[in-house]
Amino acid sequence: MNQTHSYKKLSVLGTTVFCLALLGGCAGTDAVTKAQATADQASQKADQAMAAANAAKAAADQASQKADQANATAGAAKSTADEAKSTADAAKAESAATSEKLDRMFKKTMQK
């Protein structure tokens, strides 16, 4: 009779340990599932951040190209303006020389 009573205690104890192990396993699975969900969310946010960074880089590259084009256009405009100024300065100098010649010719004519 003593053995039967020990067997029942061991059986109840074993069942209790088994149930606790099952509950612990479920809690462990829940923790792993939650951790996986958190990791998935972090991965999605990282992917979104990477996509945003790539879009920003593309926009910056495009802006850089436009700035380069604007600088090239400004350089060409400056070159054209420099040529126009040079031509105007040459015309002014030629006009001054012609005016001086006319003044000398006029003075010579007046002296005669």
C-alpha positions as CSV (number, residue, x, y, z in Angstrom):
1,M,0.0,0.0,0.0
2,N,2.9,2.3,0.7
3,Q,4.2,1.8,-2.8
4,T,0.9,2.6,-4.4
5,H,0.7,5.8,-2.4
6,S,4.3,6.8,-3.5
7,Y,3.4,5.9,-7.1
8,K,0.4,8.2,-6.9
9,K,2.5,11.0,-5.5
10,L,5.1,10.5,-8.1
11,S,2.5,10.4,-10.8
12,V,0.9,13.7,-9.6
13,L,4.3,15.2,-9.3
14,G,5.3,14.0,-12.8
15,T,2.0,15.4,-14.2
16,T,2.6,18.7,-12.5
17,V,6.1,18.9,-13.9
18,F,4.9,18.0,-17.3
19,C,2.2,20.7,-17.2
20,L,4.7,23.3,-16.0
21,A,7.0,22.3,-18.8
22,L,4.3,22.7,-21.3
23,L,3.4,26.2,-20.0
24,G,7.1,27.1,-20.0
25,G,7.3,25.9,-23.6
26,C,4.4,28.0,-24.6
27,A,5.8,31.1,-22.8
28,G,9.1,30.5,-24.6
29,T,7.4,30.1,-28.0
30,D,5.4,33.3,-27.3
31,A,8.6,35.2,-26.5
32,V,10.3,33.9,-29.6
33,T,7.2,34.8,-31.7
34,K,7.2,38.4,-30.2
35,A,10.9,38.7,-30.8
36,Q,10.5,37.6,-34.4
37,A,7.7,40.1,-34.9
38,T,9.8,42.9,-33.5
39,A,12.7,41.8,-35.7
40,D,10.5,41.8,-38.7
41,Q,9.2,45.3,-37.9
42,A,12.7,46.5,-37.5
43,S,13.7,45.0,-40.8
44,Q,10.8,46.6,-42.5
45,K,11.7,50.0,-41.0
46,A,15.3,49.5,-42.1
47,D,14.2,48.7,-45.6
48,Q,12.0,51.8,-45.6
49,A,14.9,53.9,-44.4
50,M,17.2,52.5,-47.0
51,A,14.6,53.2,-49.7
52,A,14.2,56.8,-48.5
53,A,18.0,57.2,-48.4
54,N,18.3,55.9,-51.9
55,A,15.6,58.3,-53.1
56,A,17.3,61.2,-51.4
57,K,20.6,60.2,-53.0
58,A,19.0,60.0,-56.4
59,A,17.5,63.5,-55.8
60,A,20.8,64.9,-54.7
61,D,22.6,63.4,-57.7
62,Q,20.0,65.0,-60.0
63,A,20.3,68.3,-58.2
64,S,24.1,68.1,-58.6
65,Q,23.8,67.4,-62.3
66,K,21.5,70.5,-62.7
67,A,24.0,72.6,-60.7
68,D,26.8,71.4,-63.0
69,Q,24.7,72.3,-66.0
70,A,23.9,75.7,-64.5
71,N,27.6,76.3,-63.8
72,A,28.5,75.4,-67.4
73,T,25.8,77.7,-68.7
74,A,27.0,80.5,-66.4
75,G,30.6,79.9,-67.6
76,A,29.5,80.2,-71.2
77,A,27.5,83.3,-70.5
78,K,30.5,84.9,-68.7
79,S,32.7,84.0,-71.7
80,T,30.2,85.6,-74.1
81,A,30.1,88.7,-71.9
82,D,33.8,88.9,-71.7
83,E,34.0,88.7,-75.5
84,A,31.3,91.4,-75.9
85,K,33.2,93.6,-73.4
86,S,36.5,93.0,-75.3
87,T,34.7,93.9,-78.6
88,A,33.2,97.0,-77.0
89,D,36.5,98.1,-75.6
90,A,38.2,97.6,-79.0
91,A,35.4,99.6,-80.7
92,K,35.7,102.4,-78.1
93,A,39.5,102.5,-78.6
94,E,39.0,102.6,-82.4
95,S,36.4,105.3,-82.1
96,A,38.7,107.4,-79.9
97,A,41.5,107.0,-82.4
98,T,39.2,108.0,-85.3
99,S,38.0,111.0,-83.3
100,E,41.5,112.1,-82.7
101,K,42.4,111.8,-86.4
102,L,39.3,113.8,-87.3
103,D,40.3,116.5,-84.8
104,R,43.8,116.7,-86.3
105,M,42.4,116.9,-89.8
106,F,40.0,119.6,-88.7
107,K,42.8,121.6,-87.1
108,K,45.0,121.3,-90.2
109,T,42.1,122.4,-92.3
110,M,41.4,125.4,-90.1
111,Q,45.1,126.4,-90.2
112,K,45.1,126.6,-94.0
